[in-house]
């Protein structure tokens, strides 16, 4: 059937977007169950030494760094983040953003060094381990990346991102059984995480277990934000096409394009592929 364009590269971008969201709200649990690991992380934050800046100043500086980045002045943005890093050494959000910017600028060693130094101070920080895993994955060091994702899961079993990252990476390598185990484990801890439901559906679809794939996508559709529905409708269209339900597949793809004002390239490409295969040039 026509190509499932939910590729590993798209999954990586989704992971990066989710990590960015974590930077904005470290207390977001992705539909997880709060446990002692989460409470311990909050305790570290509350007990950290006071910053030389007020909370308001820290927030304003962080917003300024983001604005400078969006305006294209990345060096100035990184300069502000470095000042924040010195003033608020326990704010790992700053470390993750600065490391991500260094990585985007091609400074892989600098980004890796930032995360590793921060980890020496907080060896059990799941967000830092997740960030390091993403860096190594993009650098092509998949075995190292997997190890970091596993460490992140161990450090905070209710943090959904490393389950998703590890599961999709196992899937990319064709390890269907391992991918299923990781993603299902993540869903036991984070039962309402739409990204894990979507990843599970992708694995089932690849294994031609179509009913299970459909069930996973429909479940995720119930939990995700509005923008995510476009991805679920597109994936459900792949299931319908594989079942020989061409018109249903077409309908689902058109439905995906009604979300977000039609700004869904994956759905556009898939619909074009479907019509081409069906001879509707």
DONUVEX-831741 format. One record per residue (C-alpha): residue in one letter; residue number from 0; x negated, y, z. Coordinates in steps of 0.1 Angstrom, whole numbers, plus 5000, padded with zeros to 4 digits. Example, Ala and Ser with C-alpha at 12.3 -4.5 7.8 and 13.67 -1.06 7.14 Angstrom:
<kolbas>
@code:A, pos:0, px:4877, py:4955, pz:5078
@code:S, pos:1, px:4863, py:4989, pz:5071
</kolbas>
This chain:
<kolbas>
@code:X, pos:0, px:5000, py:5000, pz:5000
@code:X, pos:1, px:4990, py:5036, pz:4997
@code:X, pos:2, px:4962, py:5048, pz:5019
@code:X, pos:3, px:4966, py:5053, pz:5057
@code:X, pos:4, px:4948, py:5086, pz:5059
@code:X, pos:5, px:4947, py:5085, pz:5097
@code:X, pos:6, px:4909, py:5079, pz:5093
@code:X, pos:7, px:4882, py:5077, pz:5119
@code:X, pos:8, px:4871, py:5112, pz:5109
@code:X, pos:9, px:4906, py:5126, pz:5117
@code:X, pos:10, px:4906, py:5107, pz:5150
@code:X, pos:11, px:4872, py:5124, pz:5159
@code:X, pos:12, px:4887, py:5158, pz:5151
@code:X, pos:13, px:4917, py:5150, pz:5173
@code:X, pos:14, px:4894, py:5140, pz:5201
@code:X, pos:15, px:4875, py:5173, pz:5198
@code:X, pos:16, px:4907, py:5192, pz:5199
@code:X, pos:17, px:4918, py:5174, pz:5230
@code:X, pos:18, px:4885, py:5180, pz:5247
@code:X, pos:19, px:4889, py:5217, pz:5239
@code:X, pos:20, px:4923, py:5216, pz:5255
@code:X, pos:21, px:4907, py:5200, pz:5286
@code:X, pos:22, px:4884, py:5230, pz:5288
@code:X, pos:23, px:4914, py:5253, pz:5291
@code:X, pos:24, px:4931, py:5232, pz:5318
@code:X, pos:25, px:4910, py:5208, pz:5337
@code:X, pos:26, px:4939, py:5197, pz:5357
@code:X, pos:27, px:4958, py:5184, pz:5327
@code:X, pos:28, px:4962, py:5146, pz:5331
@code:X, pos:29, px:4975, py:5136, pz:5296
@code:X, pos:30, px:5005, py:5117, pz:5311
@code:X, pos:31, px:4983, py:5099, pz:5336
@code:X, pos:32, px:4989, py:5089, pz:5372
@code:X, pos:33, px:4970, py:5110, pz:5397
@code:X, pos:34, px:4946, py:5090, pz:5418
@code:X, pos:35, px:4917, py:5095, pz:5442
@code:X, pos:36, px:4892, py:5102, pz:5414
@code:X, pos:37, px:4913, py:5133, pz:5403
@code:X, pos:38, px:4916, py:5145, pz:5439
@code:X, pos:39, px:4879, py:5140, pz:5445
@code:X, pos:40, px:4871, py:5161, pz:5414
@code:X, pos:41, px:4894, py:5189, pz:5427
@code:X, pos:42, px:4877, py:5188, pz:5461
@code:X, pos:43, px:4843, py:5194, pz:5444
@code:X, pos:44, px:4856, py:5225, pz:5427
@code:X, pos:45, px:4872, py:5239, pz:5459
@code:X, pos:46, px:4840, py:5233, pz:5479
@code:X, pos:47, px:4816, py:5247, pz:5454
@code:X, pos:48, px:4796, py:5278, pz:5464
@code:X, pos:49, px:4812, py:5311, pz:5456
@code:X, pos:50, px:4804, py:5327, pz:5422
@code:X, pos:51, px:4787, py:5361, pz:5419
@code:X, pos:52, px:4817, py:5371, pz:5398
@code:X, pos:53, px:4853, py:5372, pz:5410
@code:X, pos:54, px:4878, py:5347, pz:5395
@code:X, pos:55, px:4892, py:5374, pz:5374
@code:X, pos:56, px:4858, py:5384, pz:5360
@code:X, pos:57, px:4850, py:5348, pz:5353
@code:X, pos:58, px:4883, py:5343, pz:5334
@code:X, pos:59, px:4877, py:5376, pz:5314
@code:X, pos:60, px:4842, py:5365, pz:5305
@code:X, pos:61, px:4854, py:5331, pz:5293
@code:X, pos:62, px:4881, py:5347, pz:5272
@code:X, pos:63, px:4855, py:5372, pz:5258
@code:X, pos:64, px:4833, py:5342, pz:5248
@code:X, pos:65, px:4861, py:5326, pz:5230
@code:X, pos:66, px:4871, py:5358, pz:5212
@code:X, pos:67, px:4835, py:5364, pz:5201
@code:X, pos:68, px:4833, py:5329, pz:5187
@code:X, pos:69, px:4866, py:5334, pz:5168
@code:X, pos:70, px:4853, py:5366, pz:5154
@code:X, pos:71, px:4822, py:5349, pz:5141
@code:X, pos:72, px:4797, py:5363, pz:5166
@code:X, pos:73, px:4785, py:5330, pz:5179
@code:X, pos:74, px:4752, py:5341, pz:5194
@code:X, pos:75, px:4769, py:5368, pz:5215
@code:X, pos:76, px:4795, py:5342, pz:5225
@code:X, pos:77, px:4768, py:5318, pz:5236
@code:X, pos:78, px:4750, py:5346, pz:5255
@code:X, pos:79, px:4782, py:5353, pz:5275
@code:X, pos:80, px:4785, py:5316, pz:5282
@code:X, pos:81, px:4749, py:5313, pz:5294
@code:X, pos:82, px:4755, py:5342, pz:5319
@code:X, pos:83, px:4786, py:5324, pz:5331
@code:X, pos:84, px:4766, py:5292, pz:5334
@code:X, pos:85, px:4741, py:5309, pz:5357
@code:X, pos:86, px:4768, py:5326, pz:5378
@code:X, pos:87, px:4792, py:5296, pz:5380
@code:X, pos:88, px:4770, py:5265, pz:5379
@code:X, pos:89, px:4798, py:5242, pz:5390
@code:X, pos:90, px:4822, py:5252, pz:5362
@code:X, pos:91, px:4817, py:5223, pz:5338
@code:X, pos:92, px:4842, py:5239, pz:5314
@code:X, pos:93, px:4815, py:5264, pz:5305
@code:X, pos:94, px:4789, py:5237, pz:5300
@code:X, pos:95, px:4811, py:5217, pz:5277
@code:X, pos:96, px:4820, py:5247, pz:5256
@code:X, pos:97, px:4784, py:5258, pz:5253
@code:X, pos:98, px:4773, py:5223, pz:5244
@code:X, pos:99, px:4800, py:5220, pz:5218
@code:X, pos:100, px:4790, py:5253, pz:5202
@code:X, pos:101, px:4753, py:5242, pz:5201
@code:X, pos:102, px:4764, py:5210, pz:5185
@code:X, pos:103, px:4785, py:5228, pz:5159
@code:X, pos:104, px:4754, py:5250, pz:5151
@code:X, pos:105, px:4733, py:5219, pz:5145
@code:X, pos:106, px:4714, py:5221, pz:5177
@code:X, pos:107, px:4720, py:5185, pz:5188
@code:X, pos:108, px:4691, py:5183, pz:5212
@code:X, pos:109, px:4701, py:5215, pz:5229
@code:X, pos:110, px:4737, py:5203, pz:5233
@code:X, pos:111, px:4725, py:5169, pz:5246
@code:X, pos:112, px:4702, py:5186, pz:5271
@code:X, pos:113, px:4729, py:5208, pz:5285
@code:X, pos:114, px:4752, py:5179, pz:5291
@code:X, pos:115, px:4725, py:5157, pz:5305
@code:X, pos:116, px:4713, py:5183, pz:5329
@code:X, pos:117, px:4748, py:5190, pz:5341
@code:X, pos:118, px:4753, py:5152, pz:5346
@code:X, pos:119, px:4723, py:5151, pz:5369
@code:X, pos:120, px:4742, py:5174, pz:5392
@code:X, pos:121, px:4775, py:5157, pz:5387
@code:X, pos:122, px:4768, py:5121, pz:5376
@code:X, pos:123, px:4804, py:5110, pz:5379
@code:X, pos:124, px:4819, py:5138, pz:5359
@code:X, pos:125, px:4841, py:5120, pz:5333
@code:X, pos:126, px:4846, py:5152, pz:5312
@code:X, pos:127, px:4808, py:5156, pz:5308
@code:X, pos:128, px:4804, py:5119, pz:5299
@code:X, pos:129, px:4832, py:5122, pz:5274
@code:X, pos:130, px:4815, py:5152, pz:5258
@code:X, pos:131, px:4782, py:5134, pz:5256
@code:X, pos:132, px:4800, py:5104, pz:5241
@code:X, pos:133, px:4815, py:5126, pz:5214
@code:X, pos:134, px:4781, py:5142, pz:5207
@code:X, pos:135, px:4765, py:5108, pz:5202
@code:X, pos:136, px:4793, py:5096, pz:5181
@code:X, pos:137, px:4789, py:5125, pz:5157
@code:X, pos:138, px:4752, py:5120, pz:5157
@code:X, pos:139, px:4757, py:5084, pz:5145
@code:X, pos:140, px:4747, py:5068, pz:5178
@code:X, pos:141, px:4778, py:5047, pz:5182
@code:X, pos:142, px:4764, py:5022, pz:5207
@code:X, pos:143, px:4753, py:5050, pz:5230
@code:X, pos:144, px:4786, py:5068, pz:5225
@code:X, pos:145, px:4805, py:5037, pz:5235
@code:X, pos:146, px:4785, py:5034, pz:5267
@code:X, pos:147, px:4793, py:5070, pz:5276
@code:X, pos:148, px:4830, py:5065, pz:5270
@code:X, pos:149, px:4829, py:5034, pz:5292
@code:X, pos:150, px:4812, py:5053, pz:5319
@code:X, pos:151, px:4838, py:5081, pz:5316
@code:X, pos:152, px:4866, py:5056, pz:5320
@code:X, pos:153, px:4849, py:5041, pz:5351
@code:X, pos:154, px:4844, py:5076, pz:5366
@code:X, pos:155, px:4880, py:5086, pz:5361
@code:X, pos:156, px:4904, py:5058, pz:5351
@code:X, pos:157, px:4933, py:5082, pz:5346
@code:X, pos:158, px:4915, py:5104, pz:5320
@code:X, pos:159, px:4930, py:5094, pz:5286
@code:X, pos:160, px:4904, py:5108, pz:5262
@code:X, pos:161, px:4877, py:5082, pz:5266
@code:X, pos:162, px:4901, py:5054, pz:5262
@code:X, pos:163, px:4912, py:5070, pz:5229
@code:X, pos:164, px:4876, py:5077, pz:5218
@code:X, pos:165, px:4864, py:5042, pz:5227
@code:X, pos:166, px:4894, py:5024, pz:5212
@code:X, pos:167, px:4893, py:5042, pz:5179
@code:X, pos:168, px:4855, py:5037, pz:5177
@code:X, pos:169, px:4860, py:5000, pz:5182
@code:X, pos:170, px:4887, py:5000, pz:5156
@code:X, pos:171, px:4863, py:5018, pz:5131
@code:X, pos:172, px:4839, py:4990, pz:5136
@code:X, pos:173, px:4866, py:4964, pz:5129
@code:X, pos:174, px:4867, py:4951, pz:5165
@code:X, pos:175, px:4905, py:4948, pz:5166
@code:X, pos:176, px:4906, py:4927, pz:5198
@code:X, pos:177, px:4884, py:4951, pz:5217
@code:X, pos:178, px:4902, py:4981, pz:5204
@code:X, pos:179, px:4936, py:4967, pz:5215
@code:X, pos:180, px:4922, py:4959, pz:5249
@code:X, pos:181, px:4908, py:4994, pz:5255
@code:X, pos:182, px:4939, py:5012, pz:5242
@code:X, pos:183, px:4963, py:4990, pz:5261
@code:X, pos:184, px:4943, py:4995, pz:5293
@code:X, pos:185, px:4945, py:5033, pz:5287
@code:X, pos:186, px:4983, py:5031, pz:5283
@code:X, pos:187, px:4986, py:5013, pz:5316
@code:X, pos:188, px:4969, py:5043, pz:5332
@code:X, pos:189, px:4983, py:5070, pz:5310
@code:X, pos:190, px:5017, py:5056, pz:5298
@code:X, pos:191, px:5029, py:5088, pz:5283
@code:X, pos:192, px:4998, py:5098, pz:5263
@code:X, pos:193, px:5011, py:5101, pz:5227
@code:X, pos:194, px:4976, py:5098, pz:5212
@code:X, pos:195, px:4970, py:5064, pz:5228
@code:X, pos:196, px:5004, py:5052, pz:5214
@code:X, pos:197, px:4994, py:5065, pz:5180
@code:X, pos:198, px:4960, py:5048, pz:5181
@code:X, pos:199, px:4976, py:5015, pz:5192
@code:X, pos:200, px:5000, py:5018, pz:5162
@code:X, pos:201, px:4970, py:5023, pz:5139
@code:X, pos:202, px:4953, py:4991, pz:5151
@code:X, pos:203, px:4985, py:4971, pz:5147
@code:X, pos:204, px:4990, py:4985, pz:5112
@code:X, pos:205, px:4955, py:4976, pz:5102
@code:X, pos:206, px:4962, py:4941, pz:5115
@code:X, pos:207, px:4994, py:4940, pz:5095
@code:X, pos:208, px:5014, py:4936, pz:5127
@code:X, pos:209, px:5041, py:4959, pz:5113
@code:X, pos:210, px:5068, py:4956, pz:5139
@code:X, pos:211, px:5044, py:4962, pz:5167
@code:X, pos:212, px:5029, py:4992, pz:5148
@code:X, pos:213, px:5064, py:5007, pz:5143
@code:X, pos:214, px:5072, py:5002, pz:5180
@code:X, pos:215, px:5040, py:5020, pz:5191
@code:X, pos:216, px:5046, py:5049, pz:5168
@code:X, pos:217, px:5082, py:5053, pz:5179
@code:X, pos:218, px:5072, py:5052, pz:5215
@code:X, pos:219, px:5045, py:5079, pz:5210
@code:X, pos:220, px:5071, py:5100, pz:5191
@code:X, pos:221, px:5090, py:5103, pz:5223
@code:X, pos:222, px:5061, py:5117, pz:5243
@code:X, pos:223, px:5041, py:5139, pz:5220
@code:X, pos:224, px:5044, py:5177, pz:5215
@code:X, pos:225, px:5063, py:5190, pz:5184
@code:X, pos:226, px:5032, py:5193, pz:5162
@code:X, pos:227, px:5023, py:5156, pz:5167
@code:X, pos:228, px:5056, py:5144, pz:5152
@code:X, pos:229, px:5042, py:5151, pz:5117
@code:X, pos:230, px:5015, py:5125, pz:5123
@code:X, pos:231, px:5039, py:5099, pz:5137
@code:X, pos:232, px:5064, py:5103, pz:5108
@code:X, pos:233, px:5035, py:5099, pz:5083
@code:X, pos:234, px:5023, py:5067, pz:5101
@code:X, pos:235, px:5058, py:5054, pz:5102
@code:X, pos:236, px:5060, py:5059, pz:5065
@code:X, pos:237, px:5030, py:5036, pz:5060
@code:X, pos:238, px:5048, py:5009, pz:5080
@code:X, pos:239, px:5080, py:5013, pz:5059
@code:X, pos:240, px:5060, py:5011, pz:5026
@code:X, pos:241, px:5042, py:4980, pz:5038
@code:X, pos:242, px:5077, py:4965, pz:5045
@code:X, pos:243, px:5087, py:4973, pz:5009
@code:X, pos:244, px:5110, py:5002, pz:5020
@code:X, pos:245, px:5099, py:5027, pz:4995
@code:X, pos:246, px:5127, py:5052, pz:4999
@code:X, pos:247, px:5125, py:5051, pz:5037
@code:X, pos:248, px:5087, py:5058, pz:5034
@code:X, pos:249, px:5094, py:5087, pz:5011
@code:X, pos:250, px:5120, py:5101, pz:5035
@code:X, pos:251, px:5097, py:5099, pz:5064
@code:X, pos:252, px:5069, py:5117, pz:5046
@code:X, pos:253, px:5092, py:5145, pz:5036
@code:X, pos:254, px:5103, py:5146, pz:5072
@code:X, pos:255, px:5067, py:5150, pz:5083
@code:X, pos:256, px:5064, py:5181, pz:5061
@code:X, pos:257, px:5093, py:5198, pz:5078
@code:X, pos:258, px:5072, py:5200, pz:5110
@code:X, pos:259, px:5048, py:5230, pz:5115
@code:X, pos:260, px:5061, py:5248, pz:5084
@code:X, pos:261, px:5047, py:5221, pz:5061
@code:X, pos:262, px:5012, py:5226, pz:5073
@code:X, pos:263, px:5004, py:5189, pz:5073
@code:X, pos:264, px:4978, py:5180, pz:5047
@code:X, pos:265, px:4979, py:5143, pz:5056
@code:X, pos:266, px:5016, py:5141, pz:5047
@code:X, pos:267, px:5011, py:5160, pz:5014
@code:X, pos:268, px:4983, py:5137, pz:5003
@code:X, pos:269, px:5002, py:5105, pz:5013
@code:X, pos:270, px:5034, py:5116, pz:4995
@code:X, pos:271, px:5014, py:5124, pz:4964
@code:X, pos:272, px:4998, py:5090, pz:4965
@code:X, pos:273, px:5031, py:5073, pz:4970
@code:X, pos:274, px:5047, py:5090, pz:4940
@code:X, pos:275, px:5016, py:5083, pz:4919
@code:X, pos:276, px:5018, py:5046, pz:4927
@code:X, pos:277, px:5055, py:5045, pz:4920
@code:X, pos:278, px:5048, py:5060, pz:4886
@code:X, pos:279, px:5063, py:5094, pz:4893
@code:X, pos:280, px:5034, py:5114, pz:4879
</kolbas>
